[in-house]
Amino acid sequence: MPSATLPTLSRSEIASHNTAKSCYVTLGNNVYDITDFLDSHPGGADLVLEYAGKDIADILKDEASHTHSDTAYEVLDDSLVGFIASDKSANGSAANGSANANGESEELRLDSKGRPIHPKTGMSCEEDLSRETDLDTDYKTHKFLDLNRPLFAQMWFGGFSKEFYLDQVHRPRHYKGGASAPLFGNILEPLTKTAWWMIPTIWGPPVTYALYLASAGFNNPLAQVAYYVTGLCIWTLLEYILHRFLFHLDYYLPDNRVGITAHFLLHGIHHYLPMDKYRLVMPPTLFVVLATPFWKLAHAIFYWDWNIATTVFCGGITGYILYDLTHYFLHHQNLPLWYKQLKKYHLAHHFLDYENGFGVTSSFWDGVFGTPLPMLVKAN
């Protein structure tokens, strides 16, 4: 199975690699760099160069010329450098590869097991999210981020264009050994990592205490339960809104280092390294920043009763706790049967279509707002 970080190449770009110094060929939708093989070809380099920049399916099977053995295909497998970009993708179609700008159906490439391959990420299944990336090769190929060095400085001083950044950050990598890549590489590093169990440990007690204080204002406990459940329901909508319009601001980003670096720290790093266990849930300090406006909003809406406002807010925070735990378990745990479809749905957001599927704990709001994922992928 190819690496998830291989690029897509236009046919004109492939055709330009037609010399002994750089010889590309295609087979199906795959692109191979066979430059190093030219001198080893039994029939000589000239025979190969006749097909440089072209498709070699017919010549490989041409009995009149020479039916190639399995060894030839093994050489190709070792030389895979990318995939052919569909003409529709090259002309500005939707990044998800399932429809173009006019809403017309767009065919997805299939891997050897018949699973759709995303035109940008090169991924086709859940397994690709945790396929270890060759760090040195990846950096040499893409000139994006060197996972051996602190990422923040590379983002800040990298001078990446927004277009290049968005293309690369949505091609997931997997750091060696499942460890966390260095972000700052100094004493700040521990502050960038949050274990999943810290979420209920930190936020569970204050939520419980606040609900206890607010209970004094309710004559009927069921009334408090109703407001609490209301807060939970409100959270599901906020989860969708924050994920879609803040975390995936993407194409509305300012094309400068401040906007791009902020996007990377907020959510881009999670799409770049989706299986990092310690940068998957929200750091407590960031959550305080994001939650404070909603505390004030709840008390502005329910201004006549502090107890109601606090109960609704606590319901929302409980929803957040459940969201962060669900998000972690979707990435890292084998889940009960009723969660498996949800896991498949969320991981498809990473390896199939990051421009849809913004619901994590539920796909309900995706259906309401027209951003459901095309469930074309079989999770392993």
N, C-alpha and C positions, 0 to 999 in steps of 0.2 A: 504494500500500500504506500503511495507517495506521501512525502511530507506535506503537512497542512500549510506550509508557508511558500509553496511554489507559486510563481506568478503566472498570469495569463499574458499571452503574446498575440499581437495582431498578425494576420497572414503576411502583411507587407514587411513587418519587422522580422518575421521568420525567413522570408525570402531574401532578406539582405545578408543573412548569414550563409553565404554561398561560396566561400573561399577555403583554402587549406588552413588559413589562420583561424577561421571560425565557421564550422560546418554544422548546421542544424538540419534535421530531417523530422518529418512528422509521420505518425502512424495513428490513424483514428483522430482523437482529439488531443493526443499527447505530443509533446515536443521534446526532441532528444538532441543533445550536443555530442556529436561523435567525432569531434576534432581529434581527440587523442587516439582514436581507433583507426584513423586513416592509414597510417603506415603499417598497421597490423592486418589490414584487410587482405585476404588471400589473393584477390584479383587485382590488387594494387589500388592506390588512392584515387586514381583517375576515374575508375568505374563508380566509386562512391560519389565523387564530386559532380558527376552528371546529374545526381539527384539532390544536390545540396540546396537547401531551402525549399524542398518539395516533399510530397507524400511518397512513401516507399511501399505502401501496401501491395501494389500490383507486382512490383519487381521482386518482393520477397517470396511471392507465390508463383512466379513465372517459371514453369517447368522447362521451357525452352532455354532460358538463361541458366537458372540454377535454383532449385528449391532449397531454401535456407533451412538450416537445422535449428533445433531448440537453442543452441549456443548463441546464434545470432540474436534471438529474442532476449536472452539473458544479458547480452552486451547492451541492448537497448534499455533494459530495466535499470541497469546501473548508470545510464546516461540521461535519465529523465530530468529535465530542467524546468518544465512548465506545461501549460495547457493552451490550446488555441482559444483565443477570445472569440466569442460568437460575434457575427457582424452586427447583431442588434445591440449587444453590450457595447461594442465599440462606438456605435452611433448614439449612445446616451440613453439606453433603456434602463429600467429599474434595476437596482443593484441586486435584488433578490433572485434574479434569474428566472422568475416565473411569469413575468408579464413585462411588456415594454411600455413606453410612454403613452401609447395609444390603447393600452389595456389588452393588447393581443397576447395570446398564449406564446410563451417562449420555451423552447425545448431545452432541458437541462442535460448536460453530459452525464453518462452513467459510468460507474466504476466496474471492476471485473465481476462484482456481485450484483450488478443491476441497480445500485443505489445512486440517486442523483448526486452529482458533484457540483458544489456551489461554484459559480463562475469566478468569484473573487478569492474565496478562501481556499479553494481546492479541496475542501473537506466533503465527506459523504456520510460520516457516521460518528456516533458518540466517542468511539475509540480514538478518533483523530485528536480529540481535545487533550488527551494525555499521552500522545505519541511524542517521545522525547526529541527535542530539537537539537540538531548539531549547531552549537552556539557559534563556532568559528565560521562554518560554511554559511550559516544564515546571515551573519553580518557582512561577510564578503559579497554575498549575492545581492542583498537588498540595500546595504548602506543605510540602514535605519538605526537600530539600537543594538549595541554590543551588550549582551546579557551578562558578560563577565565584569562589567564596570557599572558604577552607580548610574541609574537611569535618569534621575532628576537633572543632573548637570548636562547629560546628553540631550534631553528634551529642551532645556532652556537655551543652550548654546548651539543646538543642531541646525537651526535655520531651515527647518522643514517647511515646505508649503503645506497649506491645509489639505489640499487634494492628496498629496503624497502621504501625509500623516494618516488621514482617514482610511486610505487604502491599506496601509501597512498595519495599523493598530487593530483592524478587524480580520487580520490573518493570524489566528491564535498560535502562540508558541507554548512550549512546555519546558520549564526550567529543569535542568538535570537533577535526578534524584527526587523530584517533587518538592524541592526546597524553594525558598523565596529568593527571587533575584534581588540584588542590592538596589535600594532606591536612593538613599543618601550616602550610605557607606561611612557613616560617622556615628556620633552619640545619639543622633536623632533616629537612627534605624529602628530601635525597639518600639518607638512611638508610632511607627507606621504599620505595626502588626497587631492584629486583634484576634484572639482565639474565639471560636464560636460560643463557648460556654460563658464568656464574659458578658454577653448580651443579656441573658436572663439574670445573671448574678448581679449586674450593676443596676439594671432598670426594673427588675421585678420588685425589690423591696420598696423603692419610692412610690411605685404605682400602687402597690398594696396599701401603703400607709396613707396615700392621698385619697384612695377610695374609702378607707376607714374614716378619715376626717370628714369627707363629703357625706358619708352615710347619716351623719347627725342631722342633716337638713332634709331628710326624706322620712315622711311618716309611713310610707309603704315601701318596703324593700324591693318589691317588684318594679316600682317606678324607677329606682336607681338601676336595676338590671336592664330595663328598657333603654335608658339613656346610654348605658355602658355598651350595649349591643349596637346602638346607633353609632357610637364612636368607632366600633369595630367595622361597621359597614362603610362609614366615611373613609376609613383608612384604605379600603380596597380601591376606592376611586383615587385617593391621593397617591397610592403606590403606582397606579397606572400613569397618572399625570407626571409625577416626578421622574419615573423611568423614561417616559417618552419625550417630555419637553425640557427636562433638565439634564439627565444623564445622557440622553441621546440628542442633545442639541445639534450635534454634528454639523450639518451644512449651514447652520446659522452662526457658526463660530466666527469670530473675527480672525482674519488670516494673519495672525501675529503670534509671537512666542508666548505672550501672556495668556491669550485665549486657548491656544493649543496645549500649553503646559497645564493649565487649569483643568481642561477637559480630560487630559491624561490622568491627572491625580484623582479626579472625581470618579471617573468610571472607565476611562480608556484603558487603564492598566488592568482592569478586570477582564476586558475583552482580549487584551494582548496576552495575558497570563491567566486564563480562566480557571485553572486548577490550583492556583496558589491558595492554600488553606488559610493563610493568615492575612490576606488582603481581600477577603471575600465579603465579610460582614463589615458594617459601618463602624469606624473608630468612634469611641464615645464623644470626643471633642467635636467631631464633625456633626454628629447627631444633635448635640446641644445647639449648635449653630442653626441647623435646619429646623429643629423642633421649636425653638423660641418664638418665631413668628406665629406658629400654629397655636401655641399657648395663649398668646395675646388675641389671636383671631377668635378662638373659642370663647374667651371671656368678653370679647366685644359683641359676639352674636348673642350669647346668653347673659347679657350684662345684668339682668335683673336677679340672677341667682348664681352665686359662686359655686355652690354645690353641684348644680346641673352642669355648668361649664367644666368643672374639674372632672366630673364623672365621664362626660363625653370625651374630654381630652385623654383621660386614662384608658378609655376604650380604644382610642386611636393608637396610643403608645403600645397597648397590648397587641394590636394588629401589627405594628411595626416589629415587635419582638418575634411574633409568629412568622412574619415575612423573612426576617434575617435568618432565623433558624431553618425555615423551609428552604431558603436559597442555598444555605450551606449544605443541607442534606441532599438537595437535588443534585449537587455537584459531586458529593463525596460519599454517599451512603447507598446501599441497596435498600430500596424502600418497599413497604407493603404494597400489595397488588393495587390498591386504590390510588396510590401515589405514582405508580410507574408511568401512566400516561402523562401526568403533569411533569415528571422528570423528562420524558421524551420531548414534550412541548417546549420546555425551557431550554434544554440543551440544543434543540433545533434553532432557537434564537441565536445561539452562538455559532453553530457550524453550518447553518443553512441560510438564515435570513435575519440579519441584525436590524433591519428596518421595519420589522413587524414582530408581533409576539411580545408585547411589553408587560403583560400580566405575568407575575411570578407565582403568587399563591392561588391565582385563578385566571382563566382565560376569558372570564365573563365580559370585562370591559373591552377586550380586543374585539369581541363580537359586536358590541354596541357601537364602537367607533370605527369599525371597518379595518382593523389591523390584525386579523387572525393569521396565524402561520399556515402555509400550505403544508399539511402533514404528509410529505412525500418520502420521509426518511425512516428507515427502520433502525431503532436504537439497539445496540448490542446488549 
